[in-house]
Each structure stands twice: as C-alpha cells, then as structure tokens.
C-alpha cells in the first residue's frame, strides 16, 4: 500500500479533540513532541476496561481478575511484537521513558560501574537522559562524558569512536531529538559501544511514534518508550532490555508483584519481567498502549514516516520564507520537528499570541537546556508533527507567525 492510498483525513477524524475550538478557532495541535492526542479506539479501550473489566491482575482467581490479567499480559505481547523483542520477559512496564532510564541507571549501572568508569551521553539529550547519570556520577565517582554536536544538530560517529575506551561502560543516547528532530545513527552507535564492551541505552520516546523500531536488528541493550507520545495514555511506558541483563540486575523498587516469597529473614524475587514491576501496575495504561499500537500498526509506521516527512519538507520551505526566522536544527536526517526563533521576539511572546489563533506549539527549552546553550538561545518555538497533521495546519501556522510578528515588531 502506498502512502498516497492512506486516507489521512479519515485518520484525522478518529481524534475527537481535533474538533475542539481554541479562542474561537479550530485547534491546530503541533505539540506532539510533548504528548500526542488520542484516537477514539484508545479512548474506547480505556472506557471499556473501567466499565467492564476493572480488577487487579495476577492475584485473583475469579473471572474478572483473570480477564484483566489476560488483557494486561496481552498488552505486553503486543509491545514485544511492536519492538520485535525475543521474549515478553524483556518487556518491563514502567511509567515512561524517564523511569526506564532511571531503572537502568540505578540498577544495572549502579551495580556494575565503579569510580573512574565512564558513561557517554550526547549534547542533545533530554534532561531525563542527563540527570540520572549525574546522580550516579556524584554518588559513585564515575565520569560523564559528552559527545558534542555540530551547528546542524548532528553528532559525529568518528568523534564517538575516539571517545570510547575500555573505561567506557555505558552509552546513553536519544534515537530522535525532541528539541531538534535529529535522528541519530543508533545502529552504528550500538556497534561502537559493543566494540569496547560497553552497553548502550536508547531513549526512544520520540522515535517510536514515527518510525519502525526493531530492537533485535539494532542489537541495543536497553530501549525505552513512552505511551503518551505514541497516541496512548499517560503514565505508561516500556523498558526493553536483553533478558541476560535483566536476569543479573537487582530490583529497582520493592513490594507487591516483584516478590515470590517474603519473610523477615529473606525475600525471593519474582521471575522476569515481574521482578521490576513492584505494586499494582498501570493496568488501564497497558491496555490503552496496546490499543495505540493497534492504531499505529493499522496505519503503518512506514506510511506515518512518509507522511510526516512531507509535512517536514513543506513546513521547512514555508517557514524559511519568513524574514527573521531561523531554524534551529538542520540535520540531514530529521523527524517531524521544526524548532525556530524569530529575531527580536521572545518565543514565549510569539507562542502566546499564536494560541489566540488556535495554534498549539511549544515555546521553551524543551527539557534540553544544553541544546539551547549550544545554539545560544534562551528557548525555541517548536512545531512537532503527528499522524493527524496536514498541510492546512502548516499554512495556519505560517499565517499566525506572520500576524504575531506584525504585532510584536
């Protein structure tokens, strides 16, 4: 099926919130990098669970609990297929990418690194992929090294090769930058990490809604995603990790489902993946995430990537015609994100005026302050695209920018 055969107008119609008006104007939602809107199928799955299936999982022998457990574990299998993991034992449900990175940092890394060992991150990372490593640096005495980027917002593989050594134990890198849209060459970065015996963590929060991901093909050690970025509920995410690593990692939290038996003398931990899922899980979140994966599979991630590439190309062309507008992040390989500034205008002022036209964009440092420091800007305006966006949205974005410019300059 070709991209042109996909009815994106029909797909857009599946999102009820896009019928909402903001300040008297139809909503143009361009903040997908922060969170995506939800299709009716995801909303229905959540409602059905709470109306007809609500019970705790794994613990009840009555029918309602058994059906809830079946739905919850069915969601795990759906994630496994989505990422092409070998086993559901490698799929750990967490609150989101942030918790997944912290789990790896405070379990595998804290257990296996010592003073003088090195962790490498890139300059374009989200704060969630910086701060956990800083906490360990301060606690363990490890070194945190930064792979710098160029003025296009790209990292250099040769520079990474020159940085790694036998002291390198972990590389943690974003698959796609939330602030710039840069898509990193993660498969090659995995090979570089493994060449010196290091492990690699990939932050896939921005990638999984927009492109196919195959963790076996990447051969990554850890991969994280957030459900709310990929048309699913908030508060649910996934840590993929190789089974051999999860087996030797200590639990991140204690209590509830992560135990097999407990006495005051000794606790035996549960089997994978439950060893890392303490307490009552976000059952409805997992079920909603499964519905979101069904939605993505129905549309096809390759079709979504093609559609968003067209939006990115058109938006870049149209925005480049605006006097005084500077695009921040011009990598050769980008996802559907355009960050920009207007000379002489603070991004917050611009975004506030654009909201009056019903245009929802993000104006901030995007939880990536080192990126802003690199480009010597306080913040950017970011338009980030999703499957439901279209060329009319971009035309309205451009018109709103021009109108706001006239008022502010």
C-alpha positions in Angstrom: 0.0 0.0 0.0 1.4 3.4 -1.0 1.4 6.4 1.3 -1.0 8.1 -1.2 -3.5 5.4 -0.7 -3.8 6.1 3.0 -6.8 8.4 3.8 -5.2 10.7 6.3 -8.3 12.8 6.5 -10.1 9.7 7.8 -7.3 9.1 10.3 -7.6 12.7 11.5 -11.3 12.2 12.0 -10.5 9.5 14.6 -9.2 12.1 17.1 -12.2 13.8 18.8 -10.1 16.6 20.4 -9.3 18.0 16.9 -12.9 19.1 16.8 -12.3 21.4 19.7 -12.0 25.2 19.1 -9.5 27.3 20.9 -10.2 31.0 21.3 -12.8 30.7 18.6 -10.6 28.9 16.1 -10.3 25.2 15.2 -7.4 23.6 17.1 -4.1 23.2 15.3 -2.2 20.9 17.5 1.6 21.0 16.8 3.0 19.9 20.2 3.3 16.2 19.5 6.8 16.2 20.8 5.4 16.8 24.3 2.4 14.5 24.0 0.2 13.2 21.3 -3.6 13.3 21.1 -5.6 10.0 21.4 -7.7 8.3 18.8 -11.2 7.1 19.7 -10.0 3.5 19.7 -7.7 4.2 22.6 -10.4 6.2 24.5 -12.8 3.3 23.9 -10.3 0.7 25.2 -9.8 2.7 28.4 -13.5 3.2 28.9 -14.3 -0.5 28.3 -11.7 -1.6 30.9 -13.1 0.7 33.6 -16.7 -0.1 32.7 -16.4 -3.9 32.2 -13.0 -5.3 33.1 -11.6 -3.5 36.1 -9.8 -5.7 38.6 -6.3 -6.2 39.8 -4.1 -8.5 37.9 -2.1 -11.7 38.7 -3.7 -12.0 42.2 -7.3 -13.1 41.8 -8.7 -16.5 40.9 -12.1 -15.0 40.0 -13.1 -14.4 36.4 -12.9 -10.6 36.3 -9.3 -10.6 37.6 -8.3 -13.4 35.1 -9.7 -11.4 32.2 -7.9 -8.2 33.4 -4.7 -10.2 33.6 -5.2 -11.6 30.1 -5.7 -8.1 28.8 -2.6 -6.8 30.7 -0.3 -9.6 29.6 -1.8 -9.4 26.1 -0.6 -5.8 26.0 2.9 -7.0 26.9 2.9 -9.4 24.0 1.7 -6.6 21.7 4.7 -4.4 22.8 7.0 -7.4 22.2 5.9 -7.7 18.7 6.0 -3.9 18.1 9.6 -3.8 19.1 10.5 -7.3 17.8 11.9 -8.4 21.2 12.7 -12.0 21.6 10.5 -12.6 24.7 8.0 -10.9 26.8 10.5 -11.4 29.6 12.4 -8.5 28.0 9.4 -6.1 28.3 9.1 -4.2 31.6 6.1 -1.8 32.1 7.2 1.4 33.7 5.7 4.9 33.9 7.6 6.2 30.9 11.0 6.7 29.4 12.2 8.7 32.4 11.5 5.9 34.8 13.0 3.4 32.3 16.3 5.3 32.1 16.4 5.7 35.9 15.7 2.0 36.3 18.8 1.1 34.2 20.9 3.8 35.9 20.1 2.8 39.4 20.1 -1.0 38.8 22.5 -2.1 36.1 24.8 0.8 36.1 24.9 1.3 39.9 25.6 -2.4 40.3 28.3 -2.7 37.6 30.2 0.6 37.5 32.8 1.9 39.8 34.8 5.1 40.3 36.6 6.1 37.1 34.3 4.2 34.8 32.7 6.3 32.1 29.2 7.0 30.7 28.8 8.9 27.4 25.7 10.9 26.5 25.2 13.4 23.6 24.8 17.1 23.9 21.3 16.9 22.5 19.8 14.7 25.3 16.6 15.4 27.2 17.2 16.1 30.8 15.8 12.7 31.6 18.9 11.2 29.9 21.3 13.5 31.7 20.3 13.9 35.3 20.2 10.2 36.3 23.8 9.9 35.1 24.8 13.0 37.1 23.3 11.5 40.2 25.4 8.4 39.8 28.5 10.5 39.0 28.1 12.3 42.3 27.4 9.0 44.2 29.9 6.6 42.6 32.6 8.8 41.2 32.0 7.8 37.6 32.8 10.1 34.7 30.1 11.6 32.5 31.5 12.5 29.1 29.5 14.5 26.5 29.6 13.8 22.7 29.2 17.3 21.2 27.2 18.1 18.1 27.8 20.5 15.2 25.8 23.5 14.2 23.3 21.4 12.2 22.5 19.5 15.3 24.3 16.3 14.4 26.8 14.1 16.2 29.9 12.6 14.5 30.5 8.9 14.7 34.2 9.3 14.3 34.2 11.6 17.4 32.4 8.9 19.3 34.9 6.3 18.2 37.7 8.5 19.5 35.9 8.9 22.9 35.3 5.3 23.7 37.8 3.2 25.6 38.0 0.2 27.9 36.7 2.7 30.6 33.5 3.3 28.7 30.8 1.2 30.3 27.6 2.8 29.1 26.5 5.0 26.2 23.0 6.5 26.5 21.6 8.3 23.5 18.4 9.6 22.1 17.1 8.0 19.0 15.4 11.2 17.9 16.0 14.6 19.5 12.8 16.2 20.9 14.3 19.7 20.6 15.9 19.4 17.1 14.3 16.4 15.3 17.7 14.9 14.6 17.6 11.2 14.1 20.8 9.7 15.4 22.6 6.7 13.7 21.8 4.5 16.7 22.7 1.2 15.0 26.2 2.4 14.3 26.4 3.7 17.8 25.4 0.3 19.2 28.3 -1.2 17.2 30.8 1.4 18.6 29.6 0.7 22.1 29.9 -3.0 21.8 33.4 -2.7 20.2 34.7 -1.7 23.6 32.4 -4.0 25.7 30.1 -1.1 26.7 26.3 -1.3 27.0 24.0 1.1 25.2 20.7 2.7 26.3 18.5 4.2 23.6 15.9 6.8 24.5 13.1 6.0 22.0 10.4 8.4 23.3 10.4 10.5 20.2 11.1 7.7 17.7 8.5 5.0 18.3 5.5 7.2 17.2 7.2 8.0 13.9 9.3 5.1 12.6 9.6 1.3 12.9 11.9 0.1 15.6 13.5 -3.4 15.7 15.5 -3.9 18.9 17.0 -7.2 17.6 18.2 -5.6 14.5 19.6 -2.7 16.4 21.1 -5.1 18.9 20.7 -2.5 21.6 21.0 -3.5 25.3 18.2 -1.2 26.5 15.4 0.7 24.7 12.8 3.0 26.3 9.5 4.4 25.1 6.6 6.4 26.5 3.0 5.5 25.7 1.7 9.1 25.7 4.0 10.1 22.8 2.6 7.3 20.6 -1.2 8.0 20.9 -1.5 6.1 24.1 -2.3 7.0 27.7 0.0 9.0 30.0 1.8 7.2 32.9 2.7 4.1 30.9 5.9 3.2 29.2 8.2 0.4 28.5 11.8 -0.6 29.2 13.1 -3.2 26.8 16.2 -4.9 28.0 18.0 -8.0 26.9 17.0 -10.9 29.1 20.5 -11.8 30.1 20.9 -8.3 31.6 17.6 -8.2 33.4 18.5 -11.6 35.0 21.5 -10.1 36.7 20.1 -6.7 37.5 18.8 -6.1 41.1 15.2 -4.8 41.5 14.7 -1.1 41.3 11.7 -1.0 43.7 10.4 -3.4 46.3 6.9 -4.7 47.1 3.9 -6.2 45.5 4.2 -8.1 42.3 8.0 -8.2 42.3 8.2 -10.8 45.0 7.9 -14.6 45.0 8.1 -15.1 48.8 8.9 -12.8 51.8 10.0 -13.5 55.3 11.8 -11.2 57.7 14.9 -13.2 57.0 14.8 -13.3 53.3 12.9 -12.2 50.2 12.9 -14.2 46.9 12.2 -12.1 43.8 9.7 -12.9 41.1 10.7 -14.1 37.7 11.1 -11.7 34.7 9.7 -9.3 33.9 7.8 -9.0 37.2 10.9 -8.6 39.2 10.9 -4.9 38.1 7.1 -4.3 38.4 6.5 -3.6 42.1 3.0 -2.8 43.2 -0.3 -2.6 41.3 0.7 -1.8 37.7 -0.9 0.8 35.5 -3.3 -1.8 34.1 -5.5 0.5 32.1 -2.4 2.3 30.7 -1.0 -1.0 29.4 -4.4 -1.8 27.8 -4.5 1.7 26.3 -1.0 1.3 25.0 -2.0 -1.9 23.3 -4.8 -0.1 21.6 -2.4 2.6 20.5 -0.1 0.0 19.0 -3.0 -1.4 17.1 -3.7 2.1 15.7 -0.1 2.6 14.7 0.0 -0.9 13.0 -3.2 -0.2 11.2 -1.9 3.0 9.7 1.6 1.6 9.2 4.7 3.2 10.7 6.3 3.4 7.2 3.3 5.4 6.0 3.4 7.6 9.0 7.1 8.3 8.4 6.4 9.2 4.8 3.5 11.5 5.7 5.5 13.3 8.3 8.5 13.7 6.0 6.2 15.5 3.6 4.9 17.8 6.4 8.5 18.5 7.5 9.6 19.4 3.9 6.7 21.7 3.4 7.0 23.3 6.8 10.7 23.9 6.3 10.1 25.5 2.9 7.3 27.8 4.1 9.0 28.8 7.4 12.2 29.6 5.6 10.4 32.3 3.6 9.7 34.3 6.8 12.0 37.2 7.3 14.0 37.0 10.5 13.1 33.3 11.2 16.0 31.0 12.0 15.5 27.2 12.1 17.4 25.6 15.0 18.5 22.1 14.0 19.0 21.3 10.3 20.3 17.8 10.4 20.4 15.8 7.2 18.3 13.1 8.8 15.4 14.5 10.7 12.0 13.6 12.1 8.9 15.8 12.0 10.1 18.6 14.3 10.9 22.2 13.4 12.4 24.4 16.1 12.9 28.1 15.3 13.3 31.6 16.7 12.2 35.0 15.3 14.8 37.7 15.5 13.9 40.3 18.1 11.0 38.3 19.5 10.9 36.1 22.7 9.5 32.6 21.8 7.0 32.8 24.8 5.5 36.0 23.5 5.2 34.6 20.0 3.6 31.3 21.2 1.1 33.2 23.5 -0.1 35.2 20.5 -0.3 32.2 18.3 -2.5 30.5 20.9 -5.1 33.2 20.2 -5.3 31.8 16.7 -5.8 28.2 18.0 -2.2 27.2 17.2 -0.7 25.0 19.9 3.1 25.0 19.7 5.7 24.6 22.4 7.9 27.6 23.4 10.5 26.5 25.9 13.9 24.9 26.3 12.1 21.6 25.8 13.8 19.9 28.8 17.0 20.2 26.7 18.8 23.2 28.1 22.3 22.1 26.9 20.8 22.3 23.3 19.7 25.9 23.9 23.2 26.7 25.4 24.8 25.2 22.3 22.8 27.4 20.0 23.0 30.4 22.3 19.2 30.9 22.6 17.0 31.1 25.7 14.3 28.9 24.1 12.8 28.0 20.7 9.3 27.7 19.3 8.8 24.0 18.3 6.3 22.7 15.9 6.2 18.9 16.1 4.0 16.8 13.8 1.8 13.8 14.2 -0.1 11.5 12.0 -3.2 13.7 12.1 -1.5 16.9 11.0 -1.8 18.2 7.4 -0.7 21.0 5.1 -3.5 23.2 6.2 -2.1 23.1 9.7 1.2 24.3 8.4 -0.4 27.1 6.4 -2.3 28.3 9.5 1.0 28.1 11.5 2.8 30.3 9.0 -0.1 32.8 8.8 -0.2 33.0 12.6 3.6 33.6 12.8 3.3 36.5 10.3 0.4 38.0 12.2 2.2 37.8 15.5 5.3 39.3 14.0 3.4 42.4 12.9 2.1 42.8 16.5 5.5 42.2 18.2 7.9 44.1 15.9 
